[in-house]
Every structure is written in structure tokens, then in C-alpha cells.
Amino acid sequence: MIHHQNPHHHHQSLYHLLVHPNSHIKPLKQIHARVIVSGKTSSLPLLTKLITSACAAHEIRYTRELLFSIPNPDSFLFSSLIKTSTKHNFPNHSLMFYRHMLVCNFANVEWSSHLFTSVIKACGSLSAIRVGRNVHCHVMVCGYGSDSFVQAALVSFYAKCNELGLARRVFDGMSERTLVAWNAMISGYEQNGLAEEGVRLFCKMRDSGVEFDSATVVSVLSACSQVGALGLGRWVHEYIGCNGLDVNSTVATSLINMYGKCGDVNKAREVFDSLSQQNVITWTAMISSYGMHGYGNEAIDIFRLMRLHGPSPNSVTFIAVLSACAHAGLVSEGKLAYASMSRDYGITPKMEHHVSMVDMLGRAGLLDEAYQHIQDMGPVKPGPAVWTAMVGACKMHKNVDLGVVAAENLLAIEPQHPGHYVLLSNIYALAGQMDRVEMVRDVMIRKGLKKQVGYATIEVDQKTYLFSMGDKSHPETVAIHKYLDELMEKCREVGYTPASESVMHELEEEERVHALRYHSEKLALAFGLLKTEEGSTIRIVKNLRVCEDCHIAIKFISVVTKRKIIVRDKLRFHHFEDGSCSCLDYW
């Protein structure tokens, strides 16, 4: 006797199979075949489930084949497909399905907050600014302009496209700001070089009583790292502990980096040692923290521990190790590490590894060996950073001939970079070839090139203050300048003389001294000394390399004020105490 299966039951069993989809294509194709055999090809709910399952299984080609085989797809099918492809990180396909949906021109399209959010997220993943703006217009036309989920997605999209003005306009227009919107805006500032804005916005968020999550923490700690906001970074760390936030590897790495880049390397080590599980990223962050402070031996010790007990080092770990060796003059250790990269771990050296090797050899005075390393880079063509390291080493060791060769190679690669002309000018000035200094200066004027503006930041009472050379914008400028003048006079009394060759060579001697006195790091330091308790440590962040005169002056200031002063410049940390610097003038 033949039993005929109930068609409704058959439909239900097929649907049940699709609710628990397999991640492989073969079972999906088997279900598809059963759909065709059972004559259910007109069942849009069933086909929608099948097609989104194919998309979730990352079978995009099969997903497209299925879509184009359906004679009358409805807006719900497209909506499900767009949301699924965005969720599973196929942004190109999300936008393709969105365009297809627009072309189909359904009579009763049901646009929704979730659908628009998915499309905007896809635009953000692709940094597709033009498409995203069109979607924004579509959002407004369909009446979803004030939906908080859509607005949060728009903030994130514009921030990812570096359109921070537009992101902030949407953010400020939100009647109810979600955590996603706050995070997107703070992260947008932090990732686009506007860390001070990110810190300011975070403080506003905190003062508004908004509770934050680990994503907020990672962004704000990174912003604190950039501006040297140690006080705020410590507050965030305390918040994590008091509120039981999960210290995953990303948060842990952010904390290590924040303490390291804000000048408290011992606290960075405390965080590292407190972790129950350490991965390659946390190990690398700790090595990097020691390296930037010039603690090369400690960096090498951690590296040895990692090789014995930790995960295998990766390409980034070796950049941190080689950089640490370069800053501390550990040439033999650096050479051993470099050799072990390919021999023990099969890692092919990249540009950053070559930069560190040239920097390490050059700083140690092994200029011919450094130059030979550049010649032996093989298939990797020397980039600007390699030649910059070579020029810096030639300037340090007063090798004019090799310095000019390196500077000319640098200018051949990046002829519009003003910093390279300044380096060449400095090399000529060392050799006393002032006619050539003048020639370089004329080229800069003709090309309209200007030196990068230097600035320094200092944090006082969890507020960050920015100073640039000769800056008079601060409300307490008169008091700062007066105090700085008194300070430099005291330094002169104990032996300080300005290193006047540190500034552009065309200035008269008196003008040079004046220009040097009001460098950004000196202004920030004077302000810090005025505003902080006697005996407390001063921490300053400089966007460029600290100049020779400021380096000398801060040593003397550490004597006359009896303060410890920590300066982080573009390359490393300088710990000034009792007239000496941790870098031992090796920077």
C-alpha cells in the first residue's frame, strides 16, 4: 500500500532543514532539488530561506544563480538577502542586491530600518562615499532619517570614509544617541588623526552618564595613546575593573599600548603579567613598549621568554624587536633576531624590517654596512623610510658624502616631501656648504614646500593642551613666556648654551635663540611646571623628532626644577632626570 506524504508536511520538513542550514553547498543543492521535484518553486518563503542559507554558507555564485532563476522575487527576499550578505561580509553583493531591488521597482516595496542599516554598513565596509550619500538621500525620502539605528550606521559610514564633518552633523542631529553612534564617532576621530577630538567627545559621553563597552574602551585608550593622556587612560583602566568589563586580548593590548605610549612602561608590564592568556599581539605590544623607551635589554628578555614559552613571533613582533635593538644600540642582538626571522620562522623581511636594520647599523656608526644592507635588499626596492634612516645616521655621524647620496635617493622617490629637503639642507650645513643650503632653501620656496608644523601636547588634570612654536593662543601665554624666560636664564647660569644650528640656517644668531626658546615642547613644559605639583613627573608628546636644542635644554631644566620629565617624540621616549636622558644622546 502506497502512503502519500501530506504536501503541507513536506513543505514544513523542507523549511525545517533550511532553518538549520549546513555550511556546505551539497546539502543545499539537495534541498533545492527537492524543492523543484516537489513543485514548490513558487513558494517565495521557502526560496527566500534557501537563498539566504546559500549566502550564509558563503556560496555567493550559487546565491546569484538562485536569485536570477526566481521569476518574481519580492521585496522581502531582497531585504533578507541584503541583510544576510552584509552580516556575512559580502558588501559588494549587498549593494548589487540593493541596486537590483531598485531596478525591480516593486509596487509595494517595504523599506525598513534594518534594510537601510545593512546597505549603509556595506557602503562603510567599501568606503563607497558616493553610493553611501545616495543611500542617505534614499533614507530621507523614505522617512527613516530620524531612525536611531539608521543614524548610527550613517555616523559609522561617514567616519569610515573620513568625512568626519558629515559624521558629526548626523551625530549632533540625533535625538537619542545610541552606544553604537558614540563608539563610531570616537573611533572615527581616533583613526583619522584627530585623537584630541576623540578624547573630548569621550569625556562628553562620560559626563552624559552613558555606559560604555569594550569597543568604547579600545577606541578611547588608543586616542589616549596618541595624545599622551595618561590620567584619562588610568581612569578608563579603573572603570574596566570597577564595572567588570571583559579584559579580552584587544582591551589588554590597548592598555599595554596606552601605558607604554603614555610613558608608564612599568604599568604596561603589570597589565601584561596580570593576563591569564597572552597571545602574539600582547607579547608584541610589550616588546614594543620597552623598545620605544630605549629599554632594549628588557625587550630582548621578553622576546626570549616569548620564544621559550609563548606563541611563535610574527612579522610585527620582529619589527618591534629590531626597532628596540636600534634604539638601544644592541647590534649583535638585532643581527641575531634578523637572521632568525627567515631561518627559524620562515618570515620574509618586509620594508619595515629593512628600515630597522639600516637604522640600527647606521646609529651604531656602521654606515658602510647600513648602505650595503640597502644594496642587498633584493626584490624589495628601498622605500623613503629606509633612505630617511640612512640620512639620519649620516647626519649623526657627520658623513656628508654618503648623506648626500642617501638624501638624493630620498628626493628621487618623494620630490614633494618638504622634510626630505630639510634633511638635505642639514647635511650641507654640517659640511659648512652654506651655498648649497641656500640652494635647497630656494628649491623649497620655488616648489611652495613648507616644513611640517611641530606641536607638543601635555595633559593636566585629565585635559590635554596643545602648543606650537611661538604659540600665543593660550589664555595664559604671558605667564608661560615669562616663566620660560626665567627658567632658561637659570639654565644658562648652570651651563646651558643654545644649540643654534638646530633651526633654519638663514636666521641671524639672535633670531635663532629666540626661535629655539619658544619651541612647542618648551612651551608645553613651562605650562606643565606651572600647573602641576612640585616633584610630580611631567609628560609631553611631540609630533616630530625632538630637536637637539630642546634635548639639551630639558636636561638642564630637569636639574634646576628637580623634576623628572618624560618626552615622547616621533621615534621614541626620552626620560630626563638629574641632567641626563635615558637615550644617552642616542636618538
Secondary structure in CASP SS format (residue, H / E / C, confidence):
PFRMAT SS
TARGET T0000
AUTHOR 0000-0000-0000
METHOD secondary structure of the structure
MODEL  1
M C 1.00
I C 1.00
H C 1.00
H C 1.00
Q C 1.00
N C 1.00
P H 1.00
H H 1.00
H H 1.00
H H 1.00
H H 1.00
Q H 1.00
S H 1.00
L H 1.00
Y H 1.00
H H 1.00
L H 1.00
L H 1.00
V H 1.00
H C 1.00
P C 1.00
N C 1.00
S C 1.00
H C 1.00
I H 1.00
K H 1.00
P H 1.00
L H 1.00
K H 1.00
Q H 1.00
I H 1.00
H H 1.00
A H 1.00
R H 1.00
V H 1.00
I H 1.00
V H 1.00
S C 1.00
G C 1.00
K C 1.00
T C 1.00
S C 1.00
S C 1.00
L H 1.00
P H 1.00
L H 1.00
L H 1.00
T H 1.00
K H 1.00
L H 1.00
I H 1.00
T H 1.00
S H 1.00
A H 1.00
C H 1.00
A H 1.00
A C 1.00
H C 1.00
E C 1.00
I H 1.00
R H 1.00
Y H 1.00
T H 1.00
R H 1.00
E H 1.00
L H 1.00
L H 1.00
F H 1.00
S H 1.00
I C 1.00
P C 1.00
N C 1.00
P C 1.00
D C 1.00
S H 1.00
F H 1.00
L H 1.00
F H 1.00
S H 1.00
S H 1.00
L H 1.00
I H 1.00
K H 1.00
T H 1.00
S H 1.00
T H 1.00
K H 1.00
H C 1.00
N C 1.00
F C 1.00
P H 1.00
N H 1.00
H H 1.00
S H 1.00
L H 1.00
M H 1.00
F H 1.00
Y H 1.00
R H 1.00
H H 1.00
M H 1.00
L H 1.00
V H 1.00
C H 1.00
N C 1.00
F C 1.00
A C 1.00
N C 1.00
V C 1.00
E C 1.00
W C 1.00
S C 1.00
S H 1.00
H H 1.00
L H 1.00
F H 1.00
T H 1.00
S H 1.00
V H 1.00
I H 1.00
K H 1.00
A H 1.00
C H 1.00
G H 1.00
S H 1.00
L H 1.00
S C 1.00
A C 1.00
I H 1.00
R H 1.00
V H 1.00
G H 1.00
R H 1.00
N H 1.00
V H 1.00
H H 1.00
C H 1.00
H H 1.00
V H 1.00
M H 1.00
V H 1.00
C C 1.00
G C 1.00
Y C 1.00
G C 1.00
S C 1.00
D C 1.00
S H 1.00
F H 1.00
V H 1.00
Q H 1.00
A H 1.00
A H 1.00
L H 1.00
V H 1.00
S H 1.00
F H 1.00
Y H 1.00
A H 1.00
K H 1.00
C C 1.00
N C 1.00
E C 1.00
L H 1.00
G H 1.00
L H 1.00
A H 1.00
R H 1.00
R H 1.00
V H 1.00
F H 1.00
D H 1.00
G C 1.00
M C 1.00
S C 1.00
E C 1.00
R C 1.00
T C 1.00
L H 1.00
V H 1.00
A H 1.00
W H 1.00
N H 1.00
A H 1.00
M H 1.00
I H 1.00
S H 1.00
G H 1.00
Y H 1.00
E H 1.00
Q H 1.00
N C 1.00
G C 1.00
L C 1.00
A H 1.00
E H 1.00
E H 1.00
G H 1.00
V H 1.00
R H 1.00
L H 1.00
F H 1.00
C H 1.00
K H 1.00
M H 1.00
R H 1.00
D H 1.00
S C 1.00
G C 1.00
V C 1.00
E C 1.00
F C 1.00
D C 1.00
S H 1.00
A H 1.00
T H 1.00
V H 1.00
V H 1.00
S H 1.00
V H 1.00
L H 1.00
S H 1.00
A H 1.00
C H 1.00
S H 1.00
Q H 1.00
V H 1.00
G C 1.00
A C 1.00
L H 1.00
G H 1.00
L H 1.00
G H 1.00
R H 1.00
W H 1.00
V H 1.00
H H 1.00
E H 1.00
Y H 1.00
I H 1.00
G H 1.00
C H 1.00
N C 1.00
G C 1.00
L C 1.00
D C 1.00
V C 1.00
N C 1.00
S H 1.00
T H 1.00
V H 1.00
A H 1.00
T H 1.00
S H 1.00
L H 1.00
I H 1.00
N H 1.00
M H 1.00
Y H 1.00
G H 1.00
K H 1.00
C C 1.00
G C 1.00
D C 1.00
V H 1.00
N H 1.00
K H 1.00
A H 1.00
R H 1.00
E H 1.00
V H 1.00
F H 1.00
D H 1.00
S H 1.00
L C 1.00
S C 1.00
Q C 1.00
Q C 1.00
N C 1.00
V H 1.00
I H 1.00
T H 1.00
W H 1.00
T H 1.00
A H 1.00
M H 1.00
I H 1.00
S H 1.00
S H 1.00
Y H 1.00
G H 1.00
M H 1.00
H C 1.00
G C 1.00
Y C 1.00
G H 1.00
N H 1.00
E H 1.00
A H 1.00
I H 1.00
D H 1.00
I H 1.00
F H 1.00
R H 1.00
L H 1.00
M H 1.00
R H 1.00
L H 1.00
H H 1.00
G C 1.00
P C 1.00
S C 1.00
P C 1.00
N C 1.00
S H 1.00
V H 1.00
T H 1.00
F H 1.00
I H 1.00
A H 1.00
V H 1.00
L H 1.00
S H 1.00
A H 1.00
C H 1.00
A H 1.00
H H 1.00
A H 1.00
G C 1.00
L C 1.00
V H 1.00
S H 1.00
E H 1.00
G H 1.00
K H 1.00
L H 1.00
A H 1.00
Y H 1.00
A H 1.00
S H 1.00
M H 1.00
S H 1.00
R H 1.00
D H 1.00
Y H 1.00
G C 1.00
I C 1.00
T C 1.00
P C 1.00
K C 1.00
M H 1.00
E H 1.00
H H 1.00
H H 1.00
V H 1.00
S H 1.00
M H 1.00
V H 1.00
D H 1.00
M H 1.00
L H 1.00
G H 1.00
R H 1.00
A C 1.00
G C 1.00
L C 1.00
L H 1.00
D H 1.00
E H 1.00
A H 1.00
Y H 1.00
Q H 1.00
H H 1.00
I H 1.00
Q H 1.00
D C 1.00
M C 1.00
G C 1.00
P C 1.00
V C 1.00
K C 1.00
P C 1.00
G C 1.00
P H 1.00
A H 1.00
V H 1.00
W H 1.00
T H 1.00
A H 1.00
M H 1.00
V H 1.00
G H 1.00
A H 1.00
C H 1.00
K H 1.00
M H 1.00
H C 1.00
K C 1.00
N C 1.00
V H 1.00
D H 1.00
L H 1.00
G H 1.00
V H 1.00
V H 1.00
A H 1.00
A H 1.00
E H 1.00
N H 1.00
L H 1.00
L H 1.00
A H 1.00
I H 1.00
E C 1.00
P C 1.00
Q C 1.00
H C 1.00
P H 1.00
G H 1.00
H H 1.00
Y H 1.00
V H 1.00
L H 1.00
L H 1.00
S H 1.00
N H 1.00
I H 1.00
Y H 1.00
A H 1.00
L H 1.00
A C 1.00
G C 1.00
Q C 1.00
M H 1.00
D H 1.00
R H 1.00
V H 1.00
E H 1.00
M H 1.00
V H 1.00
R H 1.00
D H 1.00
V H 1.00
M H 1.00
I H 1.00
R H 1.00
K H 1.00
G C 1.00
L C 1.00
K C 1.00
K C 1.00
Q C 1.00
V C 1.00
G C 1.00
Y E 1.00
A E 1.00
T E 1.00
I E 1.00
E E 1.00
V E 1.00
D C 1.00
Q C 1.00
K E 1.00
T E 1.00
Y E 1.00
L E 1.00
F E 1.00
S E 1.00
M C 1.00
G C 1.00
D C 1.00
K C 1.00
S C 1.00
H C 1.00
P C 1.00
E C 1.00
T H 1.00
V H 1.00
A H 1.00
I H 1.00
H H 1.00
K H 1.00
Y H 1.00
L H 1.00
D H 1.00
E H 1.00
L H 1.00
M H 1.00
E H 1.00
K H 1.00
C H 1.00
R H 1.00
E H 1.00
V C 1.00
G C 1.00
Y C 1.00
T C 1.00
P C 1.00
A C 1.00
S H 1.00
E H 1.00
S H 1.00
V C 1.00
M C 1.00
H C 1.00
E C 1.00
L C 1.00
E C 1.00
E H 1.00
E H 1.00
E H 1.00
R H 1.00
V H 1.00
H H 1.00
A H 1.00
L H 1.00
R H 1.00
Y C 1.00
H C 1.00
S H 1.00
E H 1.00
K H 1.00
L H 1.00
A H 1.00
L H 1.00
A H 1.00
F H 1.00
G H 1.00
L H 1.00
L H 1.00
K H 1.00
T C 1.00
E C 1.00
E C 1.00
G C 1.00
S C 1.00
T C 1.00
I E 1.00
R E 1.00
I E 1.00
V E 1.00
K E 1.00
N C 1.00
L C 1.00
R C 1.00
V C 1.00
C C 1.00
E H 1.00
D H 1.00
C H 1.00
H H 1.00
I H 1.00
A H 1.00
I H 1.00
K H 1.00
F H 1.00
I H 1.00
S H 1.00
V H 1.00
V H 1.00
T H 1.00
K C 1.00
R C 1.00
K C 1.00
I E 1.00
I E 1.00
V E 1.00
R E 1.00
D C 1.00
K C 1.00
L C 1.00
R C 1.00
F E 1.00
H E 1.00
H E 1.00
F E 1.00
E E 1.00
D C 1.00
G C 1.00
S E 1.00
C E 1.00
S C 1.00
C C 1.00
L C 1.00
D C 1.00
Y C 1.00
W C 1.00
END
